[in-house]
Amino acid sequence: MKELRTMINNTSLTKTQKMIAKYVLDNSADACFMTSTEIAMKLGVSESSVIRFSRSLGYDGFMDFQKNLRKDYQDKVLSISSSITVPSQRIAKRAKLTNTADYINRHFKNAAKNLENALTSNSSTAFEEAADIIVASRHKYITASRGNSSLGDYFLLYLKHMVPNVESTSSAAISPIDHLCNISKDDCLIVFSFPRYSSEDKICAQMAREADAKIIVVADKPSALLAEYATVLLTAPVDSNAFFNCMTAPQFVTEALLETISHKARGIEKRLKKIDKYLGELGNY
Protein backbone atom coordinates (compact mmCIF):
# COMPACT_ATOMS: atom_id res chain seq x y z
CA MET A 1 0.00 0.00 0.00
CA LYS A 2 2.97 2.28 0.50
CA GLU A 3 3.71 2.02 -3.24
CA LEU A 4 0.10 2.90 -4.11
CA ARG A 5 0.16 5.88 -1.74
CA THR A 6 3.36 7.13 -3.38
CA MET A 7 1.87 6.63 -6.85
CA ILE A 8 -1.25 8.61 -5.90
CA ASN A 9 0.79 11.42 -4.34
CA ASN A 10 2.84 11.71 -7.54
CA THR A 11 -0.20 11.82 -9.84
CA SER A 12 -2.26 14.89 -10.70
CA LEU A 13 -5.83 13.94 -9.77
CA THR A 14 -9.17 15.70 -10.06
CA LYS A 15 -11.27 16.41 -6.98
CA THR A 16 -13.40 13.33 -7.66
CA GLN A 17 -10.34 11.15 -8.24
CA LYS A 18 -8.81 12.36 -4.97
CA MET A 19 -12.00 11.28 -3.18
CA ILE A 20 -11.76 7.82 -4.79
CA ALA A 21 -8.06 7.61 -3.88
CA LYS A 22 -8.80 8.51 -0.27
CA TYR A 23 -11.46 5.82 -0.04
CA VAL A 24 -9.22 3.16 -1.57
CA LEU A 25 -6.33 4.01 0.77
CA ASP A 26 -8.55 4.12 3.87
CA ASN A 27 -10.46 0.94 2.95
CA SER A 28 -8.02 -1.15 0.92
CA ALA A 29 -9.12 -4.42 2.55
CA ASP A 30 -12.68 -3.85 1.26
CA ALA A 31 -11.92 -1.96 -1.95
CA CYS A 32 -9.83 -4.77 -3.43
CA PHE A 33 -12.94 -7.00 -3.49
CA MET A 34 -15.42 -4.34 -4.68
CA THR A 35 -16.42 -3.77 -8.29
CA SER A 36 -16.03 -0.36 -9.91
CA THR A 37 -19.82 -0.05 -9.75
CA GLU A 38 -19.87 -0.75 -6.01
CA ILE A 39 -17.16 1.82 -5.32
CA ALA A 40 -18.97 4.36 -7.47
CA MET A 41 -22.25 3.78 -5.61
CA LYS A 42 -20.49 3.94 -2.25
CA LEU A 43 -19.01 7.36 -3.08
CA GLY A 44 -21.87 8.74 -5.13
CA VAL A 45 -19.78 9.14 -8.29
CA SER A 46 -20.02 7.66 -11.76
CA GLU A 47 -18.49 4.30 -12.62
CA SER A 48 -16.54 6.00 -15.41
CA SER A 49 -14.89 8.23 -12.77
CA VAL A 50 -13.58 5.12 -10.99
CA ILE A 51 -12.28 3.72 -14.28
CA ARG A 52 -10.62 7.02 -15.22
CA PHE A 53 -9.02 7.11 -11.78
CA SER A 54 -7.49 3.68 -12.42
CA ARG A 55 -6.16 4.74 -15.81
CA SER A 56 -4.75 7.99 -14.43
CA LEU A 57 -2.46 5.83 -12.25
CA GLY A 58 -1.15 4.02 -15.31
CA TYR A 59 -3.36 0.92 -15.28
CA ASP A 60 -5.24 -0.39 -18.35
CA GLY A 61 -8.51 -0.12 -16.45
CA PHE A 62 -10.20 -0.91 -13.16
CA MET A 63 -9.69 -4.68 -13.44
CA ASP A 64 -5.94 -4.19 -13.88
CA PHE A 65 -5.87 -1.77 -10.93
CA GLN A 66 -7.90 -4.14 -8.75
CA LYS A 67 -5.63 -7.07 -9.62
CA ASN A 68 -2.64 -5.19 -8.23
CA LEU A 69 -4.64 -3.97 -5.25
CA ARG A 70 -5.59 -7.57 -4.40
CA LYS A 71 -2.00 -8.73 -4.76
CA ASP A 72 -0.90 -6.04 -2.34
CA TYR A 73 -3.63 -7.13 0.06
CA GLN A 74 -2.68 -10.80 -0.20
CA ASP A 75 0.98 -9.98 0.37
CA LYS A 76 0.06 -8.27 3.62
CA VAL A 77 -1.08 -10.05 6.75
CA LEU A 78 -4.84 -10.36 6.83
CA SER A 79 -6.24 -7.54 8.93
CA ILE A 80 -9.55 -5.95 9.77
CA SER A 81 -9.87 -2.29 8.86
CA SER A 82 -10.80 0.22 11.54
CA SER A 83 -13.73 1.17 9.29
CA ILE A 84 -15.49 -1.85 10.82
CA THR A 85 -16.19 -0.44 14.26
CA VAL A 86 -18.70 -2.81 15.87
CA PRO A 87 -16.83 -5.51 17.87
CA SER A 88 -19.30 -8.28 16.97
CA GLN A 89 -18.91 -7.46 13.27
CA ARG A 90 -15.13 -7.54 13.60
CA ILE A 91 -15.30 -11.03 15.13
CA ALA A 92 -17.52 -12.18 12.25
CA LYS A 93 -15.11 -10.66 9.71
CA ARG A 94 -12.15 -12.41 11.34
CA ALA A 95 -13.90 -15.76 11.05
CA LYS A 96 -14.17 -15.25 7.29
CA LEU A 97 -10.56 -14.18 6.85
CA THR A 98 -8.66 -17.07 8.37
CA ASN A 99 -8.90 -20.13 10.57
CA THR A 100 -5.22 -20.52 11.35
CA ALA A 101 -4.02 -20.32 14.94
CA ASP A 102 -0.89 -18.20 14.49
CA TYR A 103 -2.46 -15.35 16.44
CA ILE A 104 0.66 -13.74 17.89
CA ASN A 105 2.59 -13.64 14.61
CA ARG A 106 -0.39 -12.12 12.77
CA HIS A 107 -0.83 -9.52 15.49
CA PHE A 108 2.87 -8.65 15.31
CA LYS A 109 2.71 -8.21 11.53
CA ASN A 110 -0.37 -6.00 11.82
CA ALA A 111 1.29 -3.90 14.52
CA ALA A 112 4.46 -3.55 12.43
CA LYS A 113 2.47 -2.51 9.36
CA ASN A 114 0.51 0.06 11.35
CA LEU A 115 3.72 1.37 12.86
CA GLU A 116 5.36 1.75 9.44
CA ASN A 117 2.30 3.58 8.17
CA ALA A 118 2.35 5.97 11.14
CA LEU A 119 6.02 6.71 10.53
CA THR A 120 5.59 7.46 6.81
CA SER A 121 2.25 9.31 7.05
CA ASN A 122 3.30 11.96 9.57
CA SER A 123 5.96 14.51 8.73
CA SER A 124 8.43 15.81 11.28
CA THR A 125 6.98 19.25 10.51
CA ALA A 126 3.58 18.12 11.82
CA PHE A 127 5.13 16.94 15.09
CA GLU A 128 7.09 20.19 15.38
CA GLU A 129 3.99 22.32 14.75
CA ALA A 130 1.92 20.35 17.27
CA ALA A 131 4.68 20.60 19.88
CA ASP A 132 5.06 24.36 19.34
CA ILE A 133 1.32 24.86 19.83
CA ILE A 134 1.28 22.82 23.04
CA VAL A 135 4.30 24.55 24.57
CA ALA A 136 3.00 28.03 23.67
CA SER A 137 -0.57 27.47 24.88
CA ARG A 138 -1.64 28.83 28.24
CA HIS A 139 -3.72 25.81 29.21
CA LYS A 140 -3.49 22.33 27.67
CA TYR A 141 -6.61 20.18 27.75
CA ILE A 142 -6.47 16.46 26.97
CA THR A 143 -9.51 14.50 25.78
CA ALA A 144 -9.58 10.72 25.34
CA SER A 145 -12.54 8.44 26.00
CA ARG A 146 -13.13 4.70 26.47
CA GLY A 147 -10.38 2.58 24.88
CA ASN A 148 -8.35 5.68 24.07
CA SER A 149 -8.13 6.79 27.71
CA SER A 150 -4.84 4.92 28.18
CA LEU A 151 -3.22 7.21 25.60
CA GLY A 152 -4.73 10.25 27.25
CA ASP A 153 -3.50 9.26 30.71
CA TYR A 154 -0.02 8.46 29.40
CA PHE A 155 0.19 11.80 27.61
CA LEU A 156 -1.18 13.62 30.67
CA LEU A 157 1.46 12.17 33.00
CA TYR A 158 4.52 13.04 30.93
CA LEU A 159 3.23 16.35 29.58
CA LYS A 160 2.72 17.49 33.18
CA HIS A 161 6.40 16.71 33.76
CA MET A 162 7.36 19.13 30.99
CA VAL A 163 4.92 22.08 30.95
CA PRO A 164 2.49 23.73 33.39
CA ASN A 165 -1.31 23.99 33.24
CA VAL A 166 -2.08 20.55 31.82
CA GLU A 167 -5.57 19.21 32.47
CA SER A 168 -7.48 16.08 31.53
CA THR A 169 -11.17 16.40 30.67
CA SER A 170 -11.85 12.92 32.06
CA SER A 171 -13.32 12.76 35.55
CA ALA A 172 -15.93 10.68 37.34
CA ALA A 173 -17.52 13.75 38.91
CA ILE A 174 -17.08 16.41 36.20
CA SER A 175 -18.06 16.20 32.54
CA PRO A 176 -15.68 17.24 29.73
CA ILE A 177 -18.02 20.18 29.07
CA ASP A 178 -17.43 21.45 32.61
CA HIS A 179 -13.68 21.10 32.16
CA LEU A 180 -13.70 23.03 28.90
CA CYS A 181 -16.10 25.82 29.87
CA ASN A 182 -13.18 28.26 30.25
CA ILE A 183 -11.15 27.25 27.20
CA SER A 184 -9.97 30.26 25.18
CA LYS A 185 -8.01 31.18 22.07
CA ASP A 186 -4.82 31.07 24.15
CA ASP A 187 -5.35 27.40 24.98
CA CYS A 188 -5.17 24.12 23.09
CA LEU A 189 -7.00 20.82 23.07
CA ILE A 190 -5.27 17.50 22.41
CA VAL A 191 -7.73 14.78 21.35
CA PHE A 192 -7.03 11.07 20.99
CA SER A 193 -9.85 9.71 18.82
CA PHE A 194 -10.05 6.19 17.39
CA PRO A 195 -12.97 3.94 16.41
CA ARG A 196 -15.49 3.65 17.78
CA TYR A 197 -15.54 7.43 17.67
CA SER A 198 -17.14 9.29 20.57
CA SER A 199 -19.74 12.05 20.21
CA GLU A 200 -18.45 13.34 23.56
CA ASP A 201 -15.03 13.90 21.99
CA LYS A 202 -16.70 15.69 19.09
CA ILE A 203 -18.45 18.09 21.48
CA CYS A 204 -15.08 18.85 23.09
CA ALA A 205 -13.63 19.64 19.67
CA GLN A 206 -16.61 21.86 18.86
CA MET A 207 -16.17 23.80 22.11
CA ALA A 208 -12.47 24.29 21.40
CA ARG A 209 -13.11 25.46 17.84
CA GLU A 210 -15.80 27.92 18.94
CA ALA A 211 -13.30 29.36 21.43
CA ASP A 212 -10.69 29.67 18.64
CA ALA A 213 -8.38 27.35 20.56
CA LYS A 214 -5.81 25.28 18.66
CA ILE A 215 -6.71 21.59 18.31
CA ILE A 216 -4.27 18.69 17.99
CA VAL A 217 -6.04 15.54 16.78
CA VAL A 218 -4.44 12.10 16.94
CA ALA A 219 -6.68 9.75 14.93
CA ASP A 220 -6.54 6.66 12.74
CA LYS A 221 -6.90 8.29 9.29
CA PRO A 222 -7.41 11.60 7.45
CA SER A 223 -11.15 10.91 7.14
CA ALA A 224 -11.63 10.32 10.89
CA LEU A 225 -14.59 11.96 12.62
CA LEU A 226 -12.56 14.75 14.24
CA ALA A 227 -10.04 15.34 11.44
CA GLU A 228 -11.97 18.40 10.22
CA TYR A 229 -11.41 20.11 13.58
CA ALA A 230 -7.65 19.66 13.57
CA THR A 231 -5.20 22.53 13.56
CA VAL A 232 -2.66 19.72 13.31
CA LEU A 233 -3.65 16.13 12.46
CA LEU A 234 -1.44 13.16 13.34
CA THR A 235 -2.57 9.77 12.09
CA ALA A 236 -1.90 6.22 13.25
CA PRO A 237 -3.83 3.19 11.91
CA VAL A 238 -5.31 0.73 14.39
CA ASP A 239 -6.09 -2.20 12.06
CA SER A 240 -5.91 -5.59 13.76
CA ASN A 241 -7.19 -9.16 13.65
CA ALA A 242 -8.99 -8.74 16.95
CA PHE A 243 -12.32 -7.21 17.92
CA PHE A 244 -10.34 -4.40 19.56
CA ASN A 245 -7.95 -1.85 18.05
CA CYS A 246 -4.20 -2.37 17.78
CA MET A 247 -2.79 0.63 19.68
CA THR A 248 0.91 0.14 18.84
CA ALA A 249 0.99 2.91 16.22
CA PRO A 250 -1.02 5.43 18.31
CA GLN A 251 1.32 4.79 21.23
CA PHE A 252 4.31 5.49 18.97
CA VAL A 253 2.78 8.76 17.72
CA THR A 254 2.01 9.76 21.31
CA GLU A 255 5.59 9.08 22.39
CA ALA A 256 7.00 10.85 19.32
CA LEU A 257 4.96 13.96 20.14
CA LEU A 258 6.14 13.89 23.76
CA GLU A 259 9.73 13.44 22.59
CA THR A 260 9.39 16.49 20.32
CA ILE A 261 7.91 18.56 23.15
CA SER A 262 10.76 17.54 25.46
CA HIS A 263 13.23 19.32 23.17
CA LYS A 264 11.23 22.56 23.29
CA ALA A 265 9.99 22.84 26.88
CA ARG A 266 12.05 24.64 29.51
CA GLY A 267 12.64 23.73 33.15
CA ILE A 268 12.04 20.00 32.77
CA GLU A 269 15.06 18.97 34.87
CA LYS A 270 14.02 21.20 37.77
CA ARG A 271 10.45 19.89 37.65
CA LEU A 272 11.59 16.25 37.53
CA LYS A 273 13.92 16.73 40.51
CA LYS A 274 11.04 18.16 42.52
CA ILE A 275 8.79 15.25 41.57
CA ASP A 276 11.48 12.68 42.41
CA LYS A 277 12.07 14.30 45.80
CA TYR A 278 8.51 13.76 46.93
CA LEU A 279 7.98 10.45 45.14
CA GLY A 280 10.96 9.15 47.11
CA GLU A 281 9.16 10.03 50.35
CA LEU A 282 6.19 7.97 49.15
CA GLY A 283 8.40 4.98 48.49
CA ASN A 284 8.38 5.23 44.69
CA TYR A 285 11.94 4.66 43.47
N, C-alpha and C positions, 0 to 999 in steps of 0.2 A: 504493500500500500504506500510505502514511502516513495517508490518510483512513480506511482500514479499521482501522488500529491505534487511531486516535483514537475511532472509533465503538465499538470493543470496550471501550476503557478507560472510556467514558462510559455503558456499559450494565451493568446488574446481571445477572451470569451465575451459573448454578449451577456446582458443582465440575466436573461432566461437560462443561458448555458451555465452561468455561475451558480444559479439556484440548483440546477441539476447536478453540477459538480459537488456542491455542498452536501446534497442529499446522498450521493453515492459514497462520498468520503465518510460521512457520519453513520451510514447504514450499509456498509459494504457487505456484511454477512447476509443481509436480506436482498440487497440490490443485485447480487450476482446470480440470484435465482428468479428474479422478476423479469417479465417481458418488457419490451419498450412501451407497450400499451399500458401495462400496469404502473410503470414509473410515471408515465405521462398523466394518468388518471390520479395518481397519488399527489402529484404536484400541481395539477390543474393546468398543464401545458399540452401542446399538441405532440402527437407521436413523432411527427417530422422533426420537432425541436430536439427530441432525445436522439434521433438518428443523426441529425446535423452536429450535435454535441460530440457524438462518437467519432464522426469523420473529422471534426476539427482537431481531435487529438492524434490523428494520423491513422485511424483504423478504417477498414473498408466499409464498415457499417456497424450497427449495434451488435449483431451476432459475433463479429470479430472482437469487438470491445468486451462483450460479456464473457467470451471464451478466456480472454486474458485475466479478466476480473475473477473468474472462478478458479483459474489456476493459482492466482495469488492467494485466494481464500483457502484452497486445499493445501497450499504450501505452509500456511500458518497453522498453529494449533487451533482446534475448534474452540470457539468462544461465543458467549452470548452477549450481544450488544446491550449497552445501557439503555437503548431505546425501548427495550422490554423491561418495564419497571415493576410489574406485579410479581411478587415472589413465586406464587403458584404457577404463573405462566412461564417463568424462568425454569422452574423444575420440569415442566412439561416439555419445554424446548430442549433441555439437556438430554432428556430421555430419547429424543429423536436424533440427536447429534451423534451419540456414541454410547456403547455399552461396555467399554473397556474399563479396567479398574486402576489405571495408572493416574490416580487423582493428583498426587503431589507433583509429578512431573508436568502434567498439563497446567496446573495452577502456576507453577514456576514459569513456564513458557508464556502464559498470559500476562503474568506480572512483568516479565522482562520486556514483552512487546509494548505494554502500556507505558513502561518506564522510558523506553526508547522514544516513543511517540511524544511523551511529555518533554523530553530533552530537546527534540527537534522542532516542536511546535511553538515553543516559547523562546523569544529572543532575550539576550542579556539586557537589552534596552528596556524591555517590559519589566523585568525584575528591578532594574535600576529606577525606573519611573515610579513603580509601586513603592519601593523603599523610600524614595525621596518624599513622596506624599505622606507616608506614615510618620517619618521622622519630623516633618515640618508641621503636621497637624497638631492642634491644641489638645483635643481629646481623640482617642482611638477606640472605636466600638467594634466588638467582634461578635458576629452572628453565625451560629452553626446549630442545626437542630437534628434530632434523632441520631441516625448512624454517622452523621458528620460531626457530632459533638466532640468526638475524640480529637479531631483536628483542631477544633476551636479551642479546646482546653490546652492542648499542646502549645498552640500558638500564643495563647494568653499567658502561660507560665513564662516562656522565654522572652516574649516581647516586654513583659513587665520588668524583666532583668535588664533591659536595654534602654527603655524610654519611660517617661512618666505618663500618668493619666490614661492608663489602659483599662478598659472596662468590658466585661462580657455582658451580653444582653440575655443570657440564660440564667434563670433563677426560679426556684420553686415558688417563691412568694410574689415576685414582680414579673410582669409580662415584658416582652421586648419593647412594646409600645411605651411603657412607663420609662424604661431605660433610655429610650431615644427621644423623649419629649423635649429635651434641651439641645439636641444636636443642631449645629450651625454650620455655616459655610467655612468656618475655620477648622472643622473637624473632619474625620474620615470614618468610613464604615468598611470593615473587612468581612466579606461573606464567603463561607464555604458551602457550596450548594451542589449536591449530586443527587441523582435519582434515588428514591422518588422525591421530586422537588416539593418544597414546602411553601404553601401560601403565606405562612407566617414570615418566612424569609423574604418573600416578595414584598410584603407590607413594610418590612424594615428598609428594604431598598427604596421603596416609594417615599418613605419618610425622609430618608437621607437625600434623595434627589430633590424633593420639594424644598429642603433646607439649603440646597446648593452645596452640600458636602461632597467630597470626593469619595468614590466607591471603588474598592478593589474586590473583584469577583474571582474566586477560584472555583471553576466548574469543569464539567467533563468534556464540553465541546463548544464551539462557537455559537451553536444554535440553542444552547441551554436557556432555561427559563429566564434567568437573571442577566444573561449576557448583554441585553440591551441597556441595562442600567450601569454598566461598567465604565468607569473612567480608565481603568486598566483591567484587562481580562487575561487571566492565566488559566490554561487548560491542562487537564490531566485525565485521560480515559480511565474508566473503571470496569471495563469488560472483564468477565470472568466466566467460569464454568459452573459457578455456584448460584444459589438463589439470592446471595448478597453480593455487594460490590467488592471488587479488588481495590484496596486503598493504598497499594504500594506507590503508584504514581502520584496521587494527591499528597501523600506523606513526603515524597521527594520534593515536590513543588513548594510545600510548606517549609521544609527545611532550607531549601535554596533561597526562599524569600527572607527567612530569618538570618541566614548567612550574609545575604546582601545588606540587610539592615545593620548587622553587627559591625560592618566596615564604615558605616556612616554615623552611627549614634555616638554620643560623647558621654564620658563618665561611667562606662560599663564596669570597669575594674573597681572603682570605688563602691558602686552599688552592690557588686557581687561580694566584696569583702564584708560589707555590712550584713548582707543576707547570711553569709557563712558564719559570721560571728554568733548570730542568734540561733541559727539552725544547729550549731554545735551545742548550745545550751539545751536544746530539745533532744539531743542524742542522735541527730541526723548527721552522719559523717560521710 
